[in-house]
Amino acid sequence: MYNPFDQSKLADVAEARAEDIDRAVDAAARAFPAWRRTSASERGRLLLALAQAIEANAARLAELETRDTGHPIRDTTNLDAPRTALGFRYFGGMADKIEGTVIPVDPGFLNYVEREPLGVVGQIVPWNFPLMFTSWKLGPALAAGNTVVLKPAELTPLTSLAVAELVRDVGFPPGVVNIVPGYGATAGQRLAEHDGVAKLSFTGSTATARKLVAASAGNLKKLQLELGGKGPNIVFDDADLDAAVGGTAFGLFHNQGQACIAGTRILLHTSIADRFLDAFLSLAKSIRLGDPMDPKTEMGPLTSRIHQERVLGYCEIARREGGEFLIGGKVPGDPALARGCFVEPTIVRAAAHHTVCRDEVFGPFATVMTFSNEDEAIRIANDTRYGLGAGLWTRDLSRGHRVARAIHSGMVWVNCYKRVHPASPFGGVGESGYGREMGFEVMREYTHAKSTWINVDAKIPPFYRR
Ligand code: NAD
């Protein structure tokens, strides 16, 4: 593992191969019967203990995340580590609140539905928020009584492995949680194909998701797919421009833009476009790039050299297709940053058919377009095969609701951007995937409905009287 800021070596990590995945799935399968019978409150207690352990180790985890991913330490300290604890705490509280229902069926029968765990759950996560994803993925799966095999991304396994140590330390029984670092094409593929895995929860690219759909066909395992996005961020003419400028910058540049929910298509009403851009571009130019371990740094390097080249490749495509670069589009000139995988904050005025308005770039990169009325804004916003997050800025309450409803996406933020909470469903439509993380909603993903019928006093008509 290498630090994306200075390429220094961080660690050697053992590589799980297909046979290691088999061993992990076996361990999880053996642990499942006892874990599902463990009282819900005990499962919750362990998750709450894990939340506490994350908090007690927050500084260490934040530093490790920063060194492994390049996220600025101010973000891993203020967002990633606390949100990870919040997630485990939420699902710790959830464990004993997964209630069933009684269904009013025919007279004389009692019909009740329990939510049963699925068994061994496979989870594959990407490199953009590896620490936080441990709580998004492990939290609900374990609360519901499943056992888990989680494969972190090959680029960033360190905080997942640190969480695995805490899982052991707080007393989860052996085999309940298995964290296996390895490559996608080998370990990931094996997990996706494995007949002993009842469900696969995946966060990553749409291209990989297609492979997982095919790989999962063998045993028809249940899939939950959390994929890319191309979030529209619409600023209407009546918006509070100061709030819109700040919120747009957070929605785009946080985590160097490496977020599936990033607001990467900025749509501006023509009457405020110049004023918005004056303020927004001057803010973007002032963002402090630097050593992610420096608390003053606001933007660190991208997480890998390959990804930096991919983002710069999109800058090239934008140039070729006639995009107008308002800022950025290159690596920063500062020699102190030369070894890091940096890309300057980049804003390009582009047309709807340009590649950079259609593909997910996954960097500190956004396109700008203008619109002259609400219908046109909605049409541009929905002109994408993705549908994950979207934002809009307006002081008109009715318009806020109306446009939110008209946007084809799993999440919409009005006068804010990129709000996420473990209690609120997270996920997309279209090529952004299906299924939901978080909230009560995710508990459906990690359970199935078992319907039981009891004949209490029903006289069943004799169908076969002779
Ligand atoms: P990816 O899909 O290549 O990798 C994500 C995870 O899938 C990793 O753990 C990887 O090892 C695993 N994987 C890869 N191939 C696999 C296979 N054949 N079978 C099983 N597992 C496999 O995505 P990435 O390289 O992390 O990022 C590339 C793109 O994915 C980004 O540019 C972005 O578009 C998207 N992405 C989306 C999110 C999100 O949160 N929705 C997060 C990260 C990346």
Boltz pocket constraint, residues with backbone or C-beta under 6 A from the ligand:
constraints:
  - pocket:
      binder: B
      contacts: [[A, 124], [A, 125], [A, 126], [A, 127], [A, 128], [A, 151], [A, 152], [A, 153], [A, 154], [A, 182], [A, 183], [A, 184], [A, 185], [A, 187], [A, 188], [A, 189], [A, 190], [A, 192], [A, 203], [A, 204], [A, 205], [A, 206], [A, 207], [A, 208], [A, 209], [A, 211], [A, 212], [A, 226], [A, 227], [A, 228], [A, 229], [A, 259], [A, 260], [A, 360], [A, 361], [A, 362]]
      max_distance: 6.0
